[in-house]
Amino acid sequence: MCLNSGFPCQCLTDGYPCQPCRMTCKDKETEQAHLSNSTSAPGQTENPCEPDPDADTVVRERPRNWGWMLSGIFCINILILGCALVSSSAYKEVDIDMSDLQIFLTILLILTSIWMIYYITYTARQEDAVVYKDGHAGPVWLRGGLVVFGVLSIIMDIFKITSYVGYVHCDSAVKVVFPVVQLVFVVVQTYFFWFHSKDCVQVQKNLSRCGLMLTLSTNLVVWMTAVTEESLHQTTFPEYLGNDTKISGRSAFISKAGYGDDKCKCSHTSCAVFKKAYYYLYPFNIEYSLFASAMAYVLWKNVGRVLDEHGHHHIKFRLKDIALGPVAGVLLVTAGLATFIVYEIEMLKEDSDKEKKDNALMMHFVMNIVIVVLMSVTTVIGCAMFKVDHREHVSDKNPTRNLDVGLLVGASLGQFIISYFSIIATIGVGAKGHLNRLNLTGGILMVIQLGLQNFFIIEGLHREPFHEVQPMPTVVVNPYVLEPMKDLGNLGGSETKPSPALAEPSLHSHPAEHRPKLLWKRRVLKEVCAFLLLGNLILWIMPAFGARPQFDHNTEMDFYKFNLWATVVNIGLPFGIFYRMHSVASLFEVYLTS
């Protein structure tokens, strides 16, 4: 028998109810939830709504798992093929050069751009293509960072095109075609993620999953290529080994940025200028690929996902009631920038003597130690606040939060690797001299700071926002305030006037009552987050804009030899730079929920 008499159907014969019966079942379940639990309905076994969840789950689960498996296999094959080509092109003995790799990347970029354009046009025409939006996915800071790094990547591609045009007469034309295609790809992908990063696709799920895995694998292969290319430019030691004074420290690091000058001469005089320009823009292109990969993964997890529209709470950014953390952080950033500028100017001087460079390097080491120590102490205070904080841990599944934690831990491994390699090298040489002692101290403190900060951020990301767990005293207080007023109102009309006066404080007693909690819990957490955010910002600025104490200090290069140490730094440093930026974003989210 159909539950909805006005809409006859075949619910029992088909095994799952129609839409009207399903809505009737929801109404009945809502009504039964308010009844007494002592009564039992013997006819529940005959309710056609009961087998529906299992049957519906079975029907929907098969295509979903099939689509996930297909897209995962698709991504793995592209990544392995790309890794093989990138690794093969890194060795001169293998008969695969950079042009072959760029042909493969050009095909990937074109296919990914075509899919994104198709997705944009299809979802614009289909009204039911994107019914749900994930409020946690694609936050403003992530999309804004993607735009900034995308613009810098476009500038890098323009510099590459201008530089490679000068080598067309004696080199492959693919080196000019690749940055042109990459420029178009960056424009299309930035537009795609800006407007569609929150989508939960409900149509063409398998095609969407495969397209998003194609986007993810393409960005990862581009990232691997950029890191490998940057490493190769810095691991080919010059031929003139006899003159050690000219290739010591930063000079040896910068001299590796040779792009075939020994085999092919540029046809115009501005090649060297553009080489140095896009050489310093490589970190931004690397960060762009990582940002895009993270957003593609979240989109892939949200395909076919049904969300509660009221599940996401919009939290406003406010700087009210906090001052110490931002002020101290701004002072720290200002001091760090001042020492960084002096350090860079001294290191890039060709006529500067070794004593001045050592003093500048010592100043840089001391400044880093001060920053790391202050951040570690502040993190300990924040962790102590979490011990007295009784907020519940979040229990809902959130792919964005899980990805944030994974990226935080994974990206910190790059800085961990550099620090531990530096610690071993310094101890191996006996930690002699002021620079070695400062380098050893900085490496140990960096390891401690990374561990403490990871714990603080992960704990903060898994706590419920304060406003979600605060009790509402007005629900309990108002009946007791208004009920005596009814008795007083029966005696005379004039006696009813005090009722609003007494009720009004109860309505506004919530913020006044919890303001002390803001001072000793919420305020401390916000101060800690603000200071750590600015501390991570200066630790990102220095390496992102050229600080390379790993090459200005020769202890690690002498201990590991240049090729090994350059490989460790060039692999770990991009992760370390991304870690600092990702920490800034995560700390901003912890600040909002605190």
C-alpha positions in Angstrom: 0.0 0.0 0.0 1.3 3.4 -0.9 1.9 5.9 1.9 0.7 8.8 -0.2 -2.9 8.1 -1.3 -2.9 10.9 -3.7 0.0 9.6 -5.7 -0.3 5.8 -6.5 2.9 4.0 -7.1 4.7 0.6 -6.8 6.8 1.2 -3.7 6.5 -2.3 -2.3 7.1 -4.1 -5.6 10.0 -2.0 -6.6 11.8 -2.3 -3.2 12.3 1.4 -2.6 9.7 4.3 -2.3 9.0 7.0 -4.7 9.8 10.7 -3.9 6.3 11.5 -2.3 6.5 8.4 -0.1 10.0 9.3 0.8 8.9 12.7 1.9 6.0 11.2 3.9 8.5 8.9 5.6 10.6 11.8 6.6 7.6 13.5 8.1 6.6 10.4 10.0 10.1 9.9 11.3 10.2 13.5 12.5 6.9 13.1 14.3 7.9 9.8 15.9 11.1 11.4 17.2 9.1 13.6 19.5 7.0 10.8 20.9 7.8 8.6 23.8 10.5 5.9 23.2 8.5 3.4 25.3 6.0 2.7 22.6 7.0 0.4 19.8 5.3 0.1 16.4 4.8 -3.5 15.5 4.0 -2.6 11.9 7.4 -1.0 11.3 8.6 -4.1 9.5 6.0 -3.5 6.8 7.1 0.1 6.3 8.5 0.4 2.8 10.7 3.2 3.8 12.9 1.0 6.0 14.7 -0.9 3.3 15.2 2.2 1.2 18.5 3.5 2.7 20.3 0.1 2.2 18.8 -0.4 -1.3 19.6 3.2 -2.3 23.1 3.0 -0.9 23.8 -0.2 -2.8 22.5 1.4 -6.0 24.6 4.6 -5.6 27.7 3.0 -4.1 28.7 0.9 -7.1 29.1 3.6 -9.7 30.8 5.9 -7.1 33.5 3.3 -6.3 33.9 2.4 -9.9 34.5 6.1 -10.8 36.9 6.6 -7.9 38.9 3.5 -8.9 39.1 4.4 -12.6 40.2 8.0 -11.9 42.8 6.8 -9.3 44.3 4.3 -11.8 44.3 7.1 -14.4 46.1 9.5 -12.1 48.7 6.9 -11.0 49.6 6.0 -14.6 50.1 9.6 -15.6 52.2 10.3 -12.5 54.4 7.2 -13.1 54.9 8.0 -16.8 55.7 11.6 -16.0 58.1 10.6 -13.2 59.9 8.3 -15.6 60.3 11.0 -18.3 61.4 13.6 -15.7 64.0 11.2 -14.2 65.2 10.1 -17.7 65.6 13.7 -18.9 67.7 14.5 -15.9 70.6 12.4 -17.0 72.7 13.1 -20.0 73.5 9.4 -20.5 69.8 8.7 -21.3 68.6 9.4 -24.8 65.7 11.6 -23.6 66.2 15.3 -23.5 64.2 18.2 -22.1 62.4 18.7 -25.4 60.8 15.2 -25.2 59.6 15.9 -21.7 58.1 19.3 -22.8 56.2 17.6 -25.6 54.6 15.3 -23.1 53.8 18.2 -20.8 52.4 20.2 -23.7 50.0 17.4 -24.5 48.9 17.1 -20.8 48.4 20.8 -20.5 46.3 21.0 -23.7 44.1 18.0 -22.6 43.6 19.4 -19.1 42.7 22.9 -20.5 40.1 21.3 -22.9 38.5 19.4 -20.0 38.3 22.5 -17.8 36.7 24.5 -20.6 34.2 21.8 -21.2 33.4 21.6 -17.5 32.9 25.4 -17.3 30.6 25.5 -20.3 28.6 22.3 -19.3 28.0 23.4 -15.7 26.9 26.8 -16.9 24.2 25.2 -19.2 23.0 22.5 -16.8 21.1 23.9 -13.8 21.3 20.7 -11.8 25.0 20.1 -12.4 26.1 21.7 -9.2 23.4 21.6 -6.5 25.5 21.6 -3.4 28.5 23.8 -2.4 31.2 22.9 0.1 31.6 25.9 2.3 35.0 24.6 3.7 36.5 24.1 0.2 38.2 26.9 -1.8 38.6 29.6 1.0 39.4 33.1 -0.1 43.1 32.8 1.1 43.6 29.7 -1.1 42.0 31.2 -4.2 43.7 34.5 -3.6 47.1 32.8 -3.3 46.4 30.9 -6.4 45.7 34.1 -8.3 48.9 35.7 -7.0 51.1 32.8 -7.9 49.3 32.4 -11.2 50.1 36.0 -12.2 53.7 35.4 -11.2 53.8 32.2 -13.2 52.4 34.0 -16.2 55.2 36.6 -15.9 57.7 33.7 -15.6 56.3 32.2 -18.8 56.6 35.5 -20.6 60.2 35.8 -19.5 60.9 32.3 -20.7 59.3 32.9 -24.1 61.4 36.1 -24.5 64.5 34.3 -23.5 64.0 31.0 -25.5 63.2 33.0 -28.7 66.8 33.9 -28.8 67.8 30.2 -29.0 65.3 29.1 -31.7 67.9 29.3 -34.4 70.0 26.6 -32.7 67.6 24.8 -30.4 64.3 23.1 -30.4 61.2 25.2 -31.0 59.3 23.1 -28.4 61.0 25.2 -25.7 59.1 28.2 -27.0 55.8 26.4 -27.5 55.7 24.9 -24.0 55.7 28.2 -22.0 53.0 29.5 -24.4 50.8 26.5 -23.7 51.6 26.7 -20.0 50.6 30.4 -19.9 47.2 29.6 -21.5 46.8 26.7 -19.0 47.5 28.9 -16.0 44.9 31.4 -17.1 42.2 28.7 -17.7 43.0 26.8 -14.5 43.0 30.0 -12.3 39.6 30.9 -13.7 38.3 27.4 -13.2 39.4 27.1 -9.5 38.2 30.6 -8.7 34.6 30.0 -9.7 34.3 26.2 -9.2 36.5 25.2 -6.3 33.4 24.7 -4.0 31.4 22.5 -6.5 29.9 19.2 -5.5 29.2 17.8 -9.0 26.1 15.7 -9.2 26.1 14.9 -13.0 28.7 13.1 -15.1 30.5 12.0 -12.0 32.9 9.5 -13.5 33.9 12.0 -16.2 34.4 14.7 -13.6 36.5 12.4 -11.4 38.8 11.5 -14.3 39.1 15.1 -15.4 40.0 16.2 -11.9 42.6 13.5 -11.6 44.0 14.6 -14.9 44.2 18.1 -13.5 45.8 16.8 -10.3 48.4 14.6 -12.1 49.2 17.4 -14.6 50.0 19.9 -11.9 52.1 17.3 -10.0 54.1 16.5 -13.2 54.7 20.2 -13.8 55.8 20.5 -10.2 58.2 17.6 -10.5 59.6 19.1 -13.8 60.1 22.5 -12.2 61.8 21.1 -9.1 64.1 18.8 -11.2 65.0 21.5 -13.7 65.8 23.9 -10.9 67.9 21.2 -9.2 69.8 20.4 -12.4 70.7 24.1 -12.9 72.4 24.0 -9.5 74.1 20.6 -9.5 76.3 21.0 -12.6 79.5 22.2 -11.2 81.6 24.6 -13.4 84.6 23.5 -15.4 87.0 26.0 -13.7 87.5 24.2 -10.5 91.0 25.7 -9.9 89.8 29.2 -9.0 87.9 28.4 -5.7 87.5 32.1 -4.7 85.2 32.9 -7.6 82.8 30.0 -7.0 82.6 30.0 -3.2 79.4 30.5 -1.3 76.5 32.3 -3.2 78.6 32.7 -6.3 78.7 28.9 -6.8 74.9 28.8 -6.2 74.0 31.4 -8.7 76.5 30.3 -11.4 74.6 27.1 -11.9 71.8 28.9 -13.7 73.3 28.2 -17.1 70.8 27.4 -19.8 72.9 26.0 -22.7 75.1 29.1 -23.2 78.1 26.8 -23.9 76.3 25.1 -26.8 74.0 27.8 -28.2 74.4 31.6 -28.2 71.4 33.9 -27.8 70.5 36.0 -30.8 69.7 39.1 -28.6 71.5 40.8 -25.7 68.6 40.6 -23.2 68.7 36.8 -22.7 70.8 37.1 -19.5 68.4 39.6 -17.9 65.4 37.4 -18.6 67.2 34.3 -17.4 67.9 35.9 -14.0 64.4 37.2 -13.8 62.5 33.9 -14.4 65.1 32.1 -12.4 63.9 33.9 -9.2 60.2 33.3 -10.2 60.6 29.5 -10.1 59.4 29.2 -6.5 56.1 30.9 -7.3 55.4 28.5 -10.1 56.2 25.6 -7.8 53.8 27.0 -5.2 51.1 27.5 -7.9 51.3 23.9 -8.9 51.0 22.7 -5.3 48.0 25.0 -4.6 46.2 23.8 -7.8 46.9 20.1 -6.9 45.4 20.6 -3.4 42.2 22.3 -4.8 41.8 19.6 -7.5 42.0 16.9 -4.8 39.3 18.6 -2.7 37.1 18.9 -5.8 37.6 15.2 -6.6 36.6 14.2 -3.0 33.4 16.4 -3.3 32.2 14.8 -6.5 28.7 13.4 -5.8 28.8 14.6 -2.2 25.5 15.7 -0.6 25.9 18.4 2.0 23.7 20.1 4.5 23.3 23.7 3.4 23.3 24.9 7.0 26.3 22.9 8.1 28.9 25.6 7.5 29.1 28.6 9.8 30.4 31.8 8.4 32.9 33.3 10.8 33.9 36.9 10.5 37.4 38.1 10.9 37.9 40.6 13.7 40.9 42.1 15.5 38.9 43.2 18.5 40.4 42.7 22.0 43.8 41.6 20.7 46.9 43.8 20.4 50.1 42.1 21.8 50.3 39.3 19.2 49.9 41.5 16.1 52.1 44.3 17.4 54.9 41.8 18.4 54.5 40.0 15.1 54.8 43.2 13.0 57.9 44.2 14.9 59.3 40.7 14.3 58.6 41.0 10.6 60.1 44.5 10.4 63.3 43.3 12.1 63.5 40.2 9.9 63.1 42.3 6.7 65.8 44.7 7.8 68.3 42.1 8.6 67.3 40.1 5.4 67.9 43.1 3.2 71.3 43.9 4.7 72.2 40.2 4.5 71.2 39.9 0.8 73.0 43.2 -0.2 76.2 42.0 1.4 76.1 38.5 -0.1 75.5 39.8 -3.6 78.4 42.2 -3.6 81.2 40.9 -5.7 83.9 43.0 -4.1 82.9 42.2 -0.5 85.5 40.5 1.6 85.0 37.2 3.5 84.8 38.9 6.9 81.9 41.1 6.0 80.1 38.2 4.5 80.6 36.2 7.6 79.3 39.0 9.8 76.2 39.3 7.6 75.7 35.5 7.7 76.1 35.6 11.5 73.5 38.3 11.7 71.1 36.2 9.6 71.6 33.2 11.8 71.0 35.1 15.0 67.8 36.7 13.6 66.5 33.3 12.6 67.3 31.9 16.0 65.5 34.7 17.7 62.4 34.2 15.5 62.3 30.5 16.1 62.8 30.8 19.8 60.0 33.3 20.2 57.7 31.2 18.0 58.4 28.1 20.0 57.7 29.8 23.3 54.5 31.2 21.9 53.5 27.8 20.6 53.9 26.3 24.0 51.6 28.9 25.5 49.0 28.1 22.8 49.3 24.3 23.5 48.8 25.0 27.2 45.6 26.9 26.3 44.3 23.9 24.5 44.7 21.9 27.7 42.3 24.2 29.6 40.0 24.6 26.6 37.0 22.3 26.8 35.7 22.7 23.3 34.7 19.5 21.6 36.7 18.0 18.7 35.0 18.1 15.3 33.5 14.7 14.3 32.2 15.4 10.8 34.1 14.3 7.7 35.8 17.2 6.0 38.1 16.5 3.0 39.5 20.1 3.2 40.5 19.7 6.8 42.1 16.3 6.2 44.0 17.6 3.3 45.2 20.6 5.3 46.6 18.3 8.0 48.2 16.1 5.4 49.9 18.9 3.6 51.0 20.5 6.9 52.8 17.3 8.0 54.0 16.4 4.5 55.4 19.8 3.7 57.2 20.1 7.0 59.3 17.1 6.0 61.3 19.3 3.6 62.4 21.6 6.4 63.0 18.6 8.7 65.3 17.0 6.1 67.4 20.2 5.6 67.7 20.8 9.3 68.8 17.2 10.1 71.3 17.2 7.3 72.7 20.4 8.5 72.8 19.2 12.1 74.7 16.0 11.1 77.2 18.0 9.0 77.9 20.5 11.7 78.4 17.8 14.4 80.6 15.9 11.9 83.0 18.8 11.6 83.1 19.4 15.3 80.9 22.5 15.4 84.0 24.7 15.4 83.6 28.5 15.1 80.7 30.9 15.8 79.0 30.2 12.5 78.9 26.4 13.0 77.6 26.8 16.5 74.9 29.2 15.4 74.0 26.9 12.5 73.8 23.9 14.8 71.7 25.8 17.3 69.4 27.0 14.6 68.9 23.5 13.2 68.0 22.0 16.5 65.6 24.9 17.4 64.0 24.6 14.0 63.2 20.9 14.5 61.6 21.8 17.9 59.6 24.6 16.5 58.3 22.5 13.6 57.1 19.8 15.9 55.4 22.2 18.3 53.7 24.2 15.6 52.4 21.1 13.8 50.8 19.9 17.1 49.3 23.3 17.8 47.8 23.8 14.3 46.4 20.3 14.0 44.8 20.5 17.4 43.3 23.9 16.5 41.9 22.7 13.2 40.1 19.8 15.0 38.4 22.0 17.6 34.9 23.2 17.3 34.4 27.0 17.0 33.7 28.8 20.3 30.3 30.1 19.2 29.0 26.6 18.4 29.5 25.2 21.9 28.5 28.2 24.0 25.2 27.7 26.0 22.3 29.9 25.4 21.1 31.2 28.8 18.2 33.1 27.4 16.3 29.9 26.8 16.4 29.1 30.4 16.3 32.6 31.9 13.4 34.1 30.0 10.6 31.8 31.3 11.6 32.7 34.8 11.8 36.4 34.1 8.5 36.6 32.1 6.4 34.3 34.3 6.4 36.5 37.4 5.5 39.4 35.2 2.3 37.7 34.2 1.2 37.6 37.8 2.1 41.2 38.4 0.3 42.2 35.2 -3.0 40.9 36.6 -2.8 43.4 39.5 -2.6 46.5 37.2 -1.5 47.8 33.9 1.3 49.9 35.4 3.0 46.8 36.8 3.7 45.4 33.4 6.2 48.0 32.5 9.1 46.5 34.4 8.8 43.3 32.3 10.6 44.6 29.3 13.2 46.2 31.5 14.0 42.9 33.1 13.7 40.9 30.0 16.1 43.1 28.1 19.2 42.3 30.2 18.5 38.6 29.8 18.5 38.9 26.1 21.9 40.6 26.1 23.4 38.7 28.9 25.1 36.2 26.6 27.9 38.4 25.3 28.4 40.1 28.6 28.5 36.8 30.5 31.1 35.2 28.2 33.3 38.3 27.8 35.7 37.1 30.6 36.2 33.8 28.7 37.4 35.9 25.7 40.0 37.5 27.9 41.8 34.4 29.2 41.0 31.8 26.7 39.9 33.2 23.4 42.1 36.2 23.6 45.3 34.2 24.4 44.6 31.8 21.5 44.0 34.7 19.1 47.2 36.5 20.3 49.2 33.3 19.8 47.7 32.7 16.3 48.4 36.3 15.2 52.0 36.2 16.3 52.7 32.8 14.8 51.1 33.8 11.6 53.4 36.8 11.2 56.4 34.7 12.3 55.7 32.2 9.6 55.2 35.0 7.1 58.8 36.3 7.6 60.2 32.8 7.5 58.5 32.4 4.2 59.6 35.8 2.8 63.3 35.2 3.4 63.8 31.9 1.5 61.2 32.7 -1.2 63.0 35.9 -2.1 66.5 34.6 -2.3 68.0 33.9 1.2 70.3 30.8 0.8 72.4 30.4 3.9 72.7 26.8 3.0 75.1 27.8 0.2 76.6 30.9 1.8 77.9 28.7 4.6 80.3 26.1 3.2 80.2 23.5 6.0 77.4 21.4 4.5 78.9 21.7 1.0 82.3 20.6 2.2 80.8 17.7 4.2 78.3 16.3 1.7 80.0 17.7 -1.5 78.1 20.2 -3.6 76.0 17.8 -5.8 74.4 16.0 -2.9 73.9 19.0 -0.7 72.4 21.0 -3.6 70.0 18.1 -4.3 68.9 18.0 -0.7 68.3 21.8 -0.5 66.6 22.0 -3.9 64.1 19.2 -3.0 63.5 20.2 0.6 63.4 24.0 0.2 60.3 24.2 -2.0 58.5 22.0 0.6 59.8 24.3 3.4 58.6 27.4 1.6 55.2 25.9 0.9 55.0 24.8 4.6 55.4 28.3 5.9 52.7 29.6 3.6 50.4 26.7 4.4 51.0 27.4 8.1 50.0 31.0 7.6 46.7 29.9 6.1 46.0 27.2 8.7 46.8 29.6 11.6 44.4 32.1 10.1 41.7 29.5 10.2 42.6 28.6 13.8 42.4 32.3 14.6 38.9 32.5 13.2 37.6 29.5 15.1 39.1 30.8 18.3 
